[in-house]
Structures are given as C-alpha cells and as structure tokens.
Amino acid sequence: MSLARALLQRPSALGPAAIRFASTARPVSLKERLAELIPAEIENVKATRAAHGKKSFGPVIVDQLYGGMRSLPALIWDGSVLDAEEGIRFRGKTIPDIQKALPKAPGGQEPLPEGLFWLLVTGEIPTQEQVIQLSKDWAARAAIPEFVEELLDRCPPTLHPMSQFSLAVTALNHDSAFAKAYQEGVSKKDYWGPVFEDSMDLIAKLPNIAGRIYRNVYGGGKLPAIDASKDYSWNLANLLGFGENPAFVELLRLYITIHSDHEGGNVSAHTGKLVASALSDPFLSYGAALNGLAGPLHGLANQEVLLWLRKMQAKIGEEPTDEAVKEYIWSTLKSGQVVPGYGHAVLRKTDPRYTAQREFALKHLPDDKMFKLVGQIYNLVPNILLEAGKAKNPWPNVDAHSGVLLTHYGLDQMQYYTVLFGVSRAFGVAAQLIWDRALGAPLERPKSYSTAAIQKIFKDKS
C-alpha cells in the first residue's frame, strides 16, 4: 500500500490521532514530514466541507460590519485558536502545555521557537534532533542579499525600525522561489513546495535583518556571524548584542514562542493571509503584514504601556503606594484615555501570555522596580475598570508585561520592540501560508455593502 493511500485511510494527521512513524537514523525533516501529512489533510478538509459546508456558522449583525468585523467568523486558521475564557491554544495545546512539551536548549528552561514552528506546521511535538536540524537549516539560510544590506544601510536612522523592517522583507521577493516557480508554470497542487522554501527563508533571514536595523539605528558596531551550532533565539540575541546574557536569550525564546501566533483575525495575521491569497509570495505577504503590525492599535501597544508606566513613575515615584497608583489610574481614565495593556478584543480573562511573562519575571527579576509596579497595577486596575464600566475584559494582555522585561535587560529602545514582535509573528503567518497553498485556499473576496444598501435591505424587510 502506498504511503498516500495509507494516510487517506487514517484520521487527520493534524488531529488528536496524529500519525507517528518509527524514528530512523536520520531525523525526518520538516518538509518531508509535511509532504507526508498533506494528502490526509486534503481529504480531511474535503470531508469537513462535504459534511458541514452548507451549514450556518453563526449570525451576522449589522454592528459587526460597522465594528471592524469583530467576532465575525470568516477565516480558517489552523495554527491556533483563541478562546475568550481559556486563552490561546497552539494546535490544541496551551502555553503551559508547550512550555512543558517542546524541546529546550541545553541547560535552558523555555521552549525553543523552532519546536513551536514544527508544531504549528505539523500539529506534532518534534524531537530534540528534529529541532536541532531545523536550527541548522535556518542558520544555513540566514544570509541576506548584499543589495538588501545596502538598502538598510542607506536608510536614515530617523526612519522607523518597522518601516525599515517591512522594506527589507518586501525586497527579499527578488529571490522568491514561489514567484519563480509560478512564472515557470508550476502545478497548483505543488504550490506549497516553493512557498515552504520561501517561508523557511523568510524566518531564517529575519534575525539578520532585525540585527542590522538595530545596530544601524542604535549603534553597536559590526554584525557578528550566525553561529550554526546555536539556536535561533541565541543568534538573534547575539545579533542584538545580548548573546552573552543567558537570561536574555531565555527571554527571547519565550517571547518569540508566545508572540508567534494568535489565531487569524488579528491585523497582521489576516493581512498576510489576505495578500497571499492573491498568490503574492511569502515575502510580499509578510511585508504587508508588518505594515499592519506597525499600527498603534496592534504591535505598538507594548510601547504605549511602557510610556504610561514611565510617566507614572515620574509623577508618583518608583515605589508608590496603592493609593497613589489608584489615583493615577483614575486620572488616566478621567482624561479620556485608556489604561494601556488592559482589555482584549476576544479574551475575557488574564492573557496566558501575560501570565507566562509574569512567571518568568518572578523567576529572573523579582526585585525589578518596574516589574513590581506592573504587579501592583495588576492588583488594582481590574476593579477600577469594572467600577468605571470601561471594559468587558478588565484583565491584562500580553503587552502589559513584555516591554518591562526587555527594558530590564537593557533593550530599552521602545521603537524597536515591534520589530521583535514582527520576527515572532512570522512563525504563525508562514505556517498558515504553507497550508493555504497546500490545500488550495482561494482568493479572498468578502462581500461589502454601502450604508445606503444596509438601510434599503432593512427598509424593504420592514
């Protein structure tokens, strides 16, 4: 019996009954494993559509059209699902699950992002050997073209780091395997292969791009070379000038992992998927996603939190009383502003990503004054927001903590923080783009209505 036929007679490889193969002397590569999984998932999608394709999937109300399509079910996104009460699950696994299950670096305690990417793509926990192989593969792909280096070097340091990041990622389209294959007439069923190669190149090259931007804008001398014996996060930390600090490297491993994916409806993820549906290659698609991530309502949120905390410290001191903090929070609300880092479009509980970062801080920097202030605020803000009637979810999100952790280790250039977010989010977007092309996802083209059309629809029904 052929491998494909055997797969088609089994449950979906991406579900709880994921197929496992006996280990061989050489670990199976990610691309090889993906090729094994695709036939079964194609059949799984066909079966799902045949059984449920004509069924209603939730009502649509006019307020959702005017309210940014909030909570409108409109996308398929396999890497993660965000539950309002439980938080994020990556391929069905919670953040504590992946912290426990994913491979770690020698002597490390945080999950390696390489393992998270493997999980996002396959639905499976990789072996230590497979993660090491993936680290080496990315290191081998890490070099960026000379013209992209020159492009970044010619950017004025006053150009926002995210603008430079988007510019460089878009320019990588020059060497896109998918763009070349498409021009040569590659079969639609084989789109996923060159998209996989582009996605691997994209992720691999981001540390060199991010490192070059950081050193060009903030100083730090010549970039060190990628070390093929080290993991992805260590190399990124080293490019930023923090490779000698094991705690910072561990923070990056955690940071990239928990920021990698947050289902498909957020601006950056949705933008990447939308642009790729036009068969733009992963570089063009993720360049567009980065432009969305650069917005103050998305990736810049952690910068807003840190600015607010610093203003608070400047006004009421670094170790204020609870009463002083309460007064400052109320003054923020009464001035018509929001408390940054609190509330979420979907979540109705404390963001598990916030909790993971808090646990890291308790372990590595329990006496940091700003961390203590964040904890103090955590004990006060929810009740104040509920009293003020300002939020359905008065609990902290991921942005309430990340800037404080980065600042503790000396990375205090706030305008740069979204670049790190951009490195991380590529994992989730790239994983979905690979599957979109493997499953033949079509061009996205939702229907829009004018205000006059909405009025006419309901006038005719009255």
RAQUITA-V953656 format. One record per residue. N is the residue number from 0. RES is the residue in three letters. SS is DSSP state (H for helix, E for strand, C for the rest). PSI is psi in degrees with one decimal (NA if undefined). D_FIRST is the distance of its C-alpha to the first C-alpha in Angstrom with 2 decimals. Layout:
n = <N N>
res = <RES RES>
ss = <SS SS>
psi = <PSI PSI>
d_first = <D_FIRST D_FIRST>
//
This chain:
n = <0 1 2 3 4 5 6 7 8 9 10 11 12 13 14 15 16 17 18 19 20 21 22 23 24 25 26 27 28 29 30 31 32 33 34 35 36 37 38 39 40 41 42 43 44 45 46 47 48 49 50 51 52 53 54 55 56 57 58 59 60 61 62 63 64 65 66 67 68 69 70 71 72 73 74 75 76 77 78 79 80 81 82 83 84 85 86 87 88 89 90 91 92 93 94 95 96 97 98 99 100 101 102 103 104 105 106 107 108 109 110 111 112 113 114 115 116 117 118 119 120 121 122 123 124 125 126 127 128 129 130 131 132 133 134 135 136 137 138 139 140 141 142 143 144 145 146 147 148 149 150 151 152 153 154 155 156 157 158 159 160 161 162 163 164 165 166 167 168 169 170 171 172 173 174 175 176 177 178 179 180 181 182 183 184 185 186 187 188 189 190 191 192 193 194 195 196 197 198 199 200 201 202 203 204 205 206 207 208 209 210 211 212 213 214 215 216 217 218 219 220 221 222 223 224 225 226 227 228 229 230 231 232 233 234 235 236 237 238 239 240 241 242 243 244 245 246 247 248 249 250 251 252 253 254 255 256 257 258 259 260 261 262 263 264 265 266 267 268 269 270 271 272 273 274 275 276 277 278 279 280 281 282 283 284 285 286 287 288 289 290 291 292 293 294 295 296 297 298 299 300 301 302 303 304 305 306 307 308 309 310 311 312 313 314 315 316 317 318 319 320 321 322 323 324 325 326 327 328 329 330 331 332 333 334 335 336 337 338 339 340 341 342 343 344 345 346 347 348 349 350 351 352 353 354 355 356 357 358 359 360 361 362 363 364 365 366 367 368 369 370 371 372 373 374 375 376 377 378 379 380 381 382 383 384 385 386 387 388 389 390 391 392 393 394 395 396 397 398 399 400 401 402 403 404 405 406 407 408 409 410 411 412 413 414 415 416 417 418 419 420 421 422 423 424 425 426 427 428 429 430 431 432 433 434 435 436 437 438 439 440 441 442 443 444 445 446 447 448 449 450 451 452 453 454 455 456 457 458 459 460 461>
res = <MET SER LEU ALA ARG ALA LEU LEU GLN ARG PRO SER ALA LEU GLY PRO ALA ALA ILE ARG PHE ALA SER THR ALA ARG PRO VAL SER LEU LYS GLU ARG LEU ALA GLU LEU ILE PRO ALA GLU ILE GLU ASN VAL LYS ALA THR ARG ALA ALA HIS GLY LYS LYS SER PHE GLY PRO VAL ILE VAL ASP GLN LEU TYR GLY GLY MET ARG SER LEU PRO ALA LEU ILE TRP ASP GLY SER VAL LEU ASP ALA GLU GLU GLY ILE ARG PHE ARG GLY LYS THR ILE PRO ASP ILE GLN LYS ALA LEU PRO LYS ALA PRO GLY GLY GLN GLU PRO LEU PRO GLU GLY LEU PHE TRP LEU LEU VAL THR GLY GLU ILE PRO THR GLN GLU GLN VAL ILE GLN LEU SER LYS ASP TRP ALA ALA ARG ALA ALA ILE PRO GLU PHE VAL GLU GLU LEU LEU ASP ARG CYS PRO PRO THR LEU HIS PRO MET SER GLN PHE SER LEU ALA VAL THR ALA LEU ASN HIS ASP SER ALA PHE ALA LYS ALA TYR GLN GLU GLY VAL SER LYS LYS ASP TYR TRP GLY PRO VAL PHE GLU ASP SER MET ASP LEU ILE ALA LYS LEU PRO ASN ILE ALA GLY ARG ILE TYR ARG ASN VAL TYR GLY GLY GLY LYS LEU PRO ALA ILE ASP ALA SER LYS ASP TYR SER TRP ASN LEU ALA ASN LEU LEU GLY PHE GLY GLU ASN PRO ALA PHE VAL GLU LEU LEU ARG LEU TYR ILE THR ILE HIS SER ASP HIS GLU GLY GLY ASN VAL SER ALA HIS THR GLY LYS LEU VAL ALA SER ALA LEU SER ASP PRO PHE LEU SER TYR GLY ALA ALA LEU ASN GLY LEU ALA GLY PRO LEU HIS GLY LEU ALA ASN GLN GLU VAL LEU LEU TRP LEU ARG LYS MET GLN ALA LYS ILE GLY GLU GLU PRO THR ASP GLU ALA VAL LYS GLU TYR ILE TRP SER THR LEU LYS SER GLY GLN VAL VAL PRO GLY TYR GLY HIS ALA VAL LEU ARG LYS THR ASP PRO ARG TYR THR ALA GLN ARG GLU PHE ALA LEU LYS HIS LEU PRO ASP ASP LYS MET PHE LYS LEU VAL GLY GLN ILE TYR ASN LEU VAL PRO ASN ILE LEU LEU GLU ALA GLY LYS ALA LYS ASN PRO TRP PRO ASN VAL ASP ALA HIS SER GLY VAL LEU LEU THR HIS TYR GLY LEU ASP GLN MET GLN TYR TYR THR VAL LEU PHE GLY VAL SER ARG ALA PHE GLY VAL ALA ALA GLN LEU ILE TRP ASP ARG ALA LEU GLY ALA PRO LEU GLU ARG PRO LYS SER TYR SER THR ALA ALA ILE GLN LYS ILE PHE LYS ASP LYS SER>
ss = <C C H H H H H H C C C C C C C C C C C C C C C C C C C C C H H H H H H H H H H H H H H H H H H H H H H H C C C C C C C C C H H H H H C C C C C C C C C C C C C E E E E C C C E E E E C C E C H H H H H H H C C E C C C C C C E C H H H H H H H H H H C C C C C H H H H H H H H H H H H H H C C C C H H H H H H H H C C C C C C C H H H H H H H H H H H H H H H C H H H H H H H C C C C H H H H H H H H H H H H H H H H H H H H H H H H H H H H H H H C C C C C C C C C C C C C H H H H H H H H H C C C C C H H H H H H H H H H H H H H C C C C C C C H H H H H H H H H H C C C C C H H H H H H H H H H H H C C C C C C C H H H H H H H H H H H H H H H H C C C C C H H H H H H H H H H H H H C C C C C C C E C C C C C C C C C H H H H H H H H H H H H H C C C C H H H H H H H H H H H H H H H H H H H H C C C C C C C E C C H H H H H H H H H H C C C C C H H H H H H H H H H H H H H H H H H H H H H H H H C C C C C C C C C C C C H H H H H H H H H H H C>
psi = <135.3 158.5 -44.9 -44.4 -39.1 -39.9 -39.8 -19.9 4.4 163.2 164.0 133.9 -12.4 -2.1 -170.4 -27.6 42.6 137.2 135.8 140.2 149.3 140.6 149.0 177.1 -40.0 127.0 141.3 132.2 164.9 -42.1 -39.3 -42.2 -38.7 -42.6 -33.7 -32.4 -28.9 -47.0 -41.9 -36.7 -33.3 -44.6 -35.5 -43.1 -42.3 -44.0 -39.9 -43.1 -38.6 -38.0 -32.3 -1.2 -29.6 5.3 147.5 139.7 63.7 145.6 156.8 127.1 157.0 -36.0 -29.7 -33.8 -41.3 -20.0 31.0 26.0 26.6 124.9 13.9 118.7 112.3 -1.0 152.6 126.2 112.4 -23.1 -37.1 155.9 135.8 116.4 135.5 -35.0 -28.8 -27.7 -162.8 142.7 127.7 111.9 42.9 -2.1 134.4 170.4 -45.8 -35.2 -48.6 -30.4 -32.0 -39.5 -32.8 147.9 152.9 161.4 155.4 122.5 -4.7 162.1 -14.9 150.6 146.5 131.3 -29.3 -41.6 -36.0 -40.3 -42.5 -43.7 -44.5 -36.9 -41.5 -20.2 9.8 152.2 122.4 164.2 166.3 -39.0 -40.0 -36.7 -41.5 -42.6 -40.6 -40.9 -44.9 -37.8 -46.4 -39.2 -38.1 -24.0 1.0 -24.0 140.9 150.3 150.6 -36.9 -27.9 -39.1 -46.1 -37.6 -46.4 -40.1 -24.5 -8.5 134.8 144.5 -14.4 -13.0 128.2 137.8 -35.0 -33.1 -42.0 -40.0 -48.8 -41.1 -47.6 -42.6 -42.7 -39.6 -23.3 -15.9 -23.8 -35.4 24.5 125.0 -37.5 -44.5 -41.3 -45.9 -39.3 -41.9 -28.6 1.2 32.0 142.8 143.3 -36.4 -15.5 7.8 -36.7 -29.9 -58.0 -28.8 -38.4 -46.7 -43.9 -40.8 -40.7 -42.3 -41.5 -55.6 -42.2 -35.1 -13.2 -41.4 -41.2 -39.2 -49.5 -40.9 -39.8 -41.2 -45.5 -47.1 -32.8 -40.6 -40.9 0.3 174.0 2.8 -165.2 144.1 135.1 163.5 154.4 134.7 110.4 -13.6 -5.3 165.7 171.7 -46.2 -38.2 -44.8 -40.9 -45.8 -40.7 -38.6 -30.5 -9.6 16.4 18.1 -20.5 0.0 100.0 -34.1 -38.5 -39.8 -43.1 -38.7 -43.2 -38.9 -44.1 -45.0 -51.5 -41.0 -49.5 -16.7 0.4 -34.6 144.2 57.9 -174.7 -3.6 -11.4 161.9 -48.7 -45.6 -47.2 -39.7 -45.3 -44.1 -42.8 -50.6 -39.4 -25.4 -19.0 7.1 26.1 144.7 167.4 -28.2 -47.4 -40.1 -44.0 -27.6 -41.6 -41.1 -38.6 -34.2 -33.2 -39.4 -26.3 -9.7 149.0 -19.0 2.9 -96.9 -17.4 1.1 -37.4 -28.0 -40.4 -38.6 -47.9 -38.8 -42.5 -42.6 -40.4 -37.9 -39.0 -46.4 -38.2 -30.1 -41.1 4.9 164.6 -21.6 67.1 162.0 163.4 -38.9 -39.6 -39.2 -44.1 -44.9 -39.8 -40.8 -45.4 -36.8 -34.9 -48.0 -42.0 -19.6 2.0 8.4 165.3 161.8 109.1 143.3 2.0 141.7 156.8 148.1 -28.3 -48.0 143.9 33.4 174.7 130.1 123.9 -24.4 -34.9 -45.6 -42.3 -40.2 -36.8 -42.3 -37.9 -44.6 -40.7 -30.4 -38.1 -24.8 54.2 -22.5 3.9 129.5 -39.1 -34.9 -41.8 -37.6 -40.4 -42.3 -38.5 -44.1 -40.5 -34.8 -15.7 -40.2 -46.3 -46.7 -36.3 -44.3 -38.7 -42.0 -37.0 -12.1 33.0 -14.3 136.2 -32.8 103.6 15.3 159.1 149.7 -174.7 -32.2 -17.0 -12.1 -32.0 -41.4 -34.0 -41.1 -45.0 -40.8 -39.5 -36.7 6.9 -4.6 84.2 13.4 95.0 -34.3 -17.7 -16.5 -37.0 -24.0 -42.5 -39.2 -41.6 -38.3 -43.6 -48.8 -20.1 -31.1 -50.1 -42.7 -45.2 -42.0 -42.0 -37.1 -37.6 -46.9 -33.7 -42.1 -32.7 -35.0 1.8 35.9 136.9 174.8 130.9 131.0 73.8 158.6 136.0 158.7 148.6 162.2 -40.7 -37.9 -39.8 -45.6 -40.3 -40.9 -47.1 -23.2 -41.6 -28.9 -15.0 NA>
d_first = <0.00 3.81 6.61 8.40 6.55 6.46 9.99 11.08 10.74 12.91 16.63 17.97 17.71 21.40 22.61 23.75 20.32 19.22 16.01 17.04 15.52 17.32 20.03 20.15 23.34 23.46 23.16 20.61 22.78 23.36 22.09 18.79 18.39 19.47 16.93 14.19 16.16 17.24 14.45 14.69 18.44 18.80 17.38 19.62 22.61 22.00 21.89 24.99 26.87 26.08 27.35 30.23 30.98 34.17 35.54 38.61 38.16 41.70 45.04 46.53 50.26 52.65 53.45 49.88 50.38 53.66 52.50 49.87 47.01 47.29 44.56 43.31 39.56 38.40 35.57 32.00 31.93 29.07 30.47 33.31 35.22 38.95 40.37 44.14 44.79 42.11 41.74 38.78 35.26 32.79 29.29 30.87 32.77 36.56 38.59 39.43 35.75 34.87 38.05 36.88 33.15 32.90 33.53 37.12 39.05 40.67 43.65 42.82 42.54 41.26 37.63 36.55 35.88 32.97 31.22 32.23 30.75 27.40 27.64 28.71 25.80 22.91 24.47 24.05 26.71 26.27 27.17 30.47 28.84 26.96 30.28 32.15 29.76 30.28 34.05 34.07 32.08 34.61 37.49 36.34 36.33 39.58 42.14 43.58 44.97 48.61 49.68 48.32 50.30 53.36 52.78 52.85 55.78 57.81 57.36 60.59 60.29 61.59 58.41 56.40 53.51 51.06 52.31 51.73 48.26 47.23 48.85 46.95 43.51 44.10 45.19 41.86 40.58 42.08 39.01 36.32 32.92 32.06 35.42 34.95 31.40 32.61 35.53 33.28 31.25 28.00 25.49 25.79 22.13 22.78 26.05 24.76 24.42 28.15 29.18 27.46 29.41 32.62 32.18 31.77 34.79 36.75 36.41 37.02 40.20 41.81 43.55 45.25 46.38 47.56 49.29 51.09 52.34 53.60 55.51 56.90 58.22 59.28 59.86 58.43 58.39 55.64 51.99 50.42 47.24 43.81 43.01 39.38 39.72 40.56 38.73 39.05 41.85 43.89 43.85 44.93 47.68 48.81 49.02 51.23 53.38 52.32 49.90 52.38 52.37 49.49 50.28 50.03 46.66 45.48 46.93 44.98 41.71 42.53 43.98 41.02 38.57 40.53 41.50 38.05 37.10 38.94 36.82 37.06 40.45 42.75 44.40 42.60 39.06 39.68 41.39 38.55 36.02 38.46 39.29 35.68 34.92 37.13 34.70 37.23 35.62 35.44 38.78 40.68 39.05 39.85 43.30 43.98 42.70 45.14 48.00 47.31 47.03 50.46 52.17 54.56 52.80 49.48 49.19 52.93 53.39 53.44 56.22 58.22 57.90 59.24 62.13 63.08 63.00 65.17 67.66 67.84 68.52 71.15 72.94 72.73 71.92 68.94 69.40 70.69 71.49 69.40 72.24 72.33 68.56 68.86 71.73 69.77 66.73 69.07 70.79 67.46 66.69 70.25 70.17 67.35 64.60 61.45 60.65 57.94 54.78 55.08 53.25 49.85 48.56 45.94 46.58 49.07 49.22 49.66 46.92 44.62 44.75 48.53 48.12 45.83 48.44 51.27 49.66 49.31 52.98 54.16 52.54 53.64 56.70 58.32 61.82 61.19 63.81 61.73 58.86 61.47 62.69 59.17 58.95 62.42 61.49 58.36 60.70 63.04 61.37 59.28 62.38 64.40 61.81 61.61 65.40 65.61 63.02 61.27 57.62 55.09 53.37 56.07 53.72 52.97 49.99 48.37 51.18 53.87 52.91 51.08 54.16 56.14 53.59 53.43 57.23 57.64 55.96 58.05 55.80 58.37 58.03 57.06 56.31 53.46 51.65 49.65 48.21 46.60 45.31 43.93 42.08 40.52 39.60 37.60 34.78 34.24 34.85 32.58 29.64 30.11 30.60 27.25 25.55 27.91 26.79 23.05 23.52 25.98 29.02 31.94 35.50 37.49 40.50 42.12 45.13 48.58 51.88 55.50 57.99 59.79 56.63 56.04 59.66 59.42 56.27 58.04 61.38 59.89 58.34 61.63>
//
